[in-house]
Each structure stands twice: as structure tokens, then as C-alpha cells.
Amino acid sequence: MSDDATQSNDDYVTWFRHSCPYINAHRGKTFVIMLPGDCIEQSNFFNIISDIALLSSLGVRLVVVHGARNQIDDMLGEDVVSQFHKGLRITSRQDMDAVLKAVGSTRFKLEAHFSNGLPSSPMYGAKIRMRSGNFVTAMPQGVIDGIDFQYTGKVRNVDRQGIVSLLDSGALALVSPLGYSATGEIFNLNFADVAIQIALAINADKLIAFNDDGPIRDAQGNLYRELTLLKCEKFLVEQPEANRSNTYFSLRACYKACDGGVPRAHVISSREDGALLKELFTRDGAGTMVYRDSYETIRRARIEDVQGLLKLIEPLESDGILVKRSRELLEREIHSFTVMEKDGLIIGCAALYPFSEPGSGELACVAVHKDYRRDGRAAKLLTHVERQALKLGINRLYVLTTQTAHWFIEQGFVETLVDLLPVERKALYNYQRKSKVFVKHLHEIR
């Protein structure tokens, strides 16, 4: 054996040994993988399929969500030019036949690739069991900015148990960008939205988004291998020109997933051979990872958080600091809440309610667990909610309080009159409780 061959074997042994900790860490974890339609047409696609199959062989539970934008364009033909608004295709009734054919043929192509088991193939002996199904309930996007999206829909619900049962059986779940309504209609969905909602519903450990360009770079060409959730948010705001590309479309999907509770999300290249394996099994990776601190984090509340919220706010309700909220009310308003979580325990919360009056909203139910009321956690939570408010166009934030007026004054709120509340909130004011009213004029947070 030549010296070069010996060196190559030694390098392989070293790499394999160094990858073992990652193999052990990923075994039994759940990953959701986003495969855009243009990725499926690339020469490297079979290698991507082989690498995904390898993940499955190593014990990773996988959900693959595919796109079909290019395939739909091809199926519609040159004579039909789809209209897009805010990145979403406006799908007419006449276009739905082409959409269904394009999505169906793409799904069948994927199933065929995952079934490949020739001796000369990396898939030899893999025996991947892939299953599809109607895992997504959809509803119409409706009319946005005066534009009727017709048969373009959005995710209404995910069949969590159906997907988890399939993964528990050892199969790989394949999900297409289609959703079915309770009335039997079919809607064309944004595949990134499908992937994000599934990742949140099944508590995925990672979201992996393939793109054309690989790791994230800013307008000056600087490379970013890792981005915290807050840095990712700042990056997306400060790079508006780059944000129009597919690469930053993937980054926004990663941000949304992590903001919703997924611990890690990765942007990787569909053109670079082995990018998936390099990202997951080497120290330096090959893409860009977005992550949130799993030890203590601030995120959007989910329906599973209701019990934790009740335990957090009940003592404050008993003391008259907070208005009593029933479980039913919390369940209805859960999407208005932001929570602070530490090792799975809800230690803080706050709610944000926009008013119909432009530019105004209410901050409510601000609470921090008694054991964690130091180190500025409440202020950190408030800053996070103020960022949310600004994104919604809210620049006047009202709060009503009976016992914590000084803290809100310290945070920049100023006392105002009940009569100056927005009309809809003033109508609900409890004159027996005699809450003091404060307002804060928000400015862009850098």
C-alpha cells in the first residue's frame, strides 16, 4: 500500500473517531429537513438523498418537507405567469391542476430516489421506509393588502400524533406543500411554513434548510457560521437587500423555527457535496447555525405552556397584582404571550395585545417567578416584547397596574389618564380595580 493510501486511511479513521460524539448526540433526535424544488433538479441531489438515508441509518428521526416552486412553474408553462405577493404565489382555481401534478410528480421522484438500493449505490442495504399522508390541515390565506390569494393557503393544524407515530415505527415522513381543509378543499402551501409548523408541533430538535449558496454572508462578504436568535433577527433587519434571495429565505425560516422553540436550525448548501454530513458531524460545520440558549430562553408561547403559565401567575393573581385568567382564556389568547423558559420551567411571561387604533397596543400579564426576580429578567422580557410590538407597527404601548407602578416608571413608562386609553380598551376598564394607566412611546431598538 502506498504512503498516500496509508495517509488517506489514517485521515478517515481520525475523522470517523471525531464524528462519534456527534453520532451519539444525534441518535434518537428528530430533524425536519427542508428540500426546495430547485434543489431536486441539481446534479448533487442523489448525494443529498444518500446523506439523508445515512442519517436515518444512524438513528435520526426524519421528516422531509419538499418544495415544488420550479416544478409548478414548468407545469404551468410559458403561457401562464403566476403572480406573487410577499413571496407567496397567488394560486387560482385554474392553476390548481398544474400545482397538484407538479407536487405529485416531485413527491414520486423523491420516493423513487429513497427506494434506490442498487449494489453500486450508497443506498445499498439502507431499506428506507418512507411514508406520506394528510398530516396538514389548511385554511385560505384570504385577502391580504387587498389581494385575494384564492387557493394559496396556510397551515391551520398539524397531525402531530400521526407524524410521531410514523417516526416511532422507524419510517421517514415525507410531507408535500399541500394542505386539506375541513370542507375537502386542497390548498397550495409555502413549504417553509409547513416545515416550521411541523417542527414546532413535534418538538423537533433541528430544522435543516437547504439552499443554493450555503452559509450566510453579509453584503460585504463576511461569513457567519453561527448566529444567536437575537443576532439572526438583527442580521435580517440590517441586510434588506440580501434578504430577497433564496439563501435569506432559508435563514428567515430558521429564525422563525428557533423563535418558536426549535433549539437549533441550519442553513446548508444543496450544491456542496456532503454539506449535510459536514454540518452535523464536524466541529467547524459547512453552513450557518441559528440557535437559542436551551438553558434559558425567551420565545413565543405554545398551547403546551398553559399549565406552566397558570402555575406562574396564580400566586400573583391571589395577591391582586394580576387580573384573574382562566385556563380557557389562556388557551384562547396563548399566541399573544411570550414566555421565558429555563430548563423546561416557565419562569416569566408577558402578553401583547394590539389595538385596532393604529400604532397602539397593550402590555399585560407581566410576571416573573419569585425565585428569578433578580438579574433583570423582567426588563429583558420587556425588551423582547417591545421588539415584537415594533414589528407589528405598535409605537405606543399601554400598561395597567395596581402594585408595580414604580417598576414600569423605571422602564420608561409615563403615567397617563384613563380617558386617554384607546376607545376599545377604555370600554373594558375596571373602575373598581382602579388600575393606574401608563404609556411608553417605543423607538427602534438597536
Secondary structure, 3 states (H helix, E strand, C coil): CCHHHHHHHHHHHHHHHHHHHHHHHHCCCEEEEEECHHHHCCCCHHHHHHHHHHHHHCCCEEEEEECCHHHHHHHHCCCCCCCEECCEECECCCCHHHHHHHHHHHHHHHHHHHHCCCCCCCCCCCCCCEECCCCEEEEECCEECCEECECEEEEEEECHHHHHHHHHCCCEEEECCEEECCCCCEEECCHHHHHHHHHHHCCCCEEEEEECCCCEECCCCCEECEEEHHHHHHHHHHCCCHHHCHHHHHHHHHHHHHHHCCCEEEEEECCCCCHHHHHHHCCCCCCEEEECCCCEEEEECCHHHHHHHHHHHHHHHHCCCCCCCCHHHHHHHHHHEEEEEECCEEEEEEEEEECCCCCEEEEEEEEECHHHCCCCHHHHHHHHHHHHHHHCCCCEEEEEECCCHHHHHHCCCEEECHHHCCHHHHCCCCCCCCCEEEEEECCCCC
